[in-house]
Amino acid sequence: MSVLNQINQQLASYNAHLIAVSKTKTNEAIMALYDVGQRHFGENRVQELIEKESTLPKDILWHHIGHLQKNKVKYIAPFVHLIHAVDSWDLLKKINHEAAKNNRIVSVLLQIKIAEEESKFGMTNEELLLLLVELKTQSLNHIKICGLMGMASFTQDHHQVTKEFTTLKNTFNELKVGYFKDNPHFKEISMGMSGDYQLALECGSTMVRIGSLLFGNRQ
Ligand SMILES: *Cc1c(COP(=O)(O)O)cnc(C)c1O
């Protein structure tokens, strides 16, 4: 059985979805997965994403998964399926603005900082609360907030990773019954990569972002 089938079988029992992270990989490598049915692909560089989007089949659903600069939103707003890493009110407003220009409603996830290590992006609780306050005063009609995203520390310590994923799940649960109780779209938790997706699934992930396990290691 192929790796893709194995992962999909596992995901099915958790009701979770696979985003195949194709950054640095060729169109041929992407088409190999496309040809066996994969449609959701994730990229973290805008330039690479727009090049691939313009040359690959139009029914691919493109996810932007990493840190996104405000000045680059305009390039992906016409087609992006889901933006995973919204980490500020300014970025959210910018996405809304560019979505409106394209007559679209763009789906996004809010990125929460769950890793204890310094290098990871994402909002602290305070920053999240500030964003939610802004959102109450100014509704953004071209945005659909579909849930949360987080990246755990890069460590072999399963206990630590489980703790961080659980933090994200708990934050999600609080928002789901609180702030977003009237938003039926708020249902996704994007967490889990090649090295930790099984732990993420056990902690409630609905979307895993897997690259190297599917495509082989990146240079
Ligand atoms: C590269 C990347 C992934 C996938 O990483 P793998 O370890 O190759 O599975 C997932 N999420 C984000 C945000 C990434 O940048």
Ligand as a Chemical Component Dictionary entry (heavy atoms), coordinates in Angstrom:
data_LIG
# 
_chem_comp.id                   LIG 
_chem_comp.type                 NON-POLYMER 
_chem_comp.pdbx_formal_charge   0 
_chem_comp.three_letter_code    LIG 
# 
loop_
_chem_comp_atom.comp_id 
_chem_comp_atom.atom_id 
_chem_comp_atom.alt_atom_id 
_chem_comp_atom.type_symbol 
_chem_comp_atom.charge 
_chem_comp_atom.model_Cartn_x 
_chem_comp_atom.model_Cartn_y 
_chem_comp_atom.model_Cartn_z 
_chem_comp_atom.pdbx_ordinal 
LIG C1 C1 C 0 6.924 22.478 5.568 1  
LIG C2 C2 C 0 5.713 22.615 6.416 2  
LIG C3 C3 C 0 4.939 21.484 6.758 3  
LIG C4 C4 C 0 5.282 20.071 6.364 4  
LIG O1 O1 O 0 6.441 19.640 6.972 5  
LIG P1 P1 P 0 6.922 18.108 6.866 6  
LIG O2 O2 O 0 7.745 17.918 8.080 7  
LIG O3 O3 O 0 7.720 18.006 5.603 8  
LIG O4 O4 O 0 5.737 17.250 6.852 9  
LIG C5 C5 C 0 3.800 21.708 7.517 10 
LIG N1 N1 N 0 3.418 22.940 7.913 11 
LIG C6 C6 C 0 4.137 24.036 7.595 12 
LIG C7 C7 C 0 3.661 25.362 8.063 13 
LIG C8 C8 C 0 5.306 23.909 6.848 14 
LIG O5 O5 O 0 6.009 25.013 6.542 15 
# 
loop_
_chem_comp_bond.comp_id 
_chem_comp_bond.atom_id_1 
_chem_comp_bond.atom_id_2 
_chem_comp_bond.value_order 
_chem_comp_bond.pdbx_ordinal 
LIG C1 C2 SING 1  
LIG C2 C3 SING 2  
LIG C2 C8 DOUB 3  
LIG C3 C4 SING 4  
LIG C3 C5 DOUB 5  
LIG C4 O1 SING 6  
LIG O1 P1 SING 7  
LIG P1 O2 DOUB 8  
LIG P1 O3 SING 9  
LIG P1 O4 SING 10 
LIG C5 N1 SING 11 
LIG N1 C6 DOUB 12 
LIG C6 C7 SING 13 
LIG C6 C8 SING 14 
LIG C8 O5 SING 15 
# 
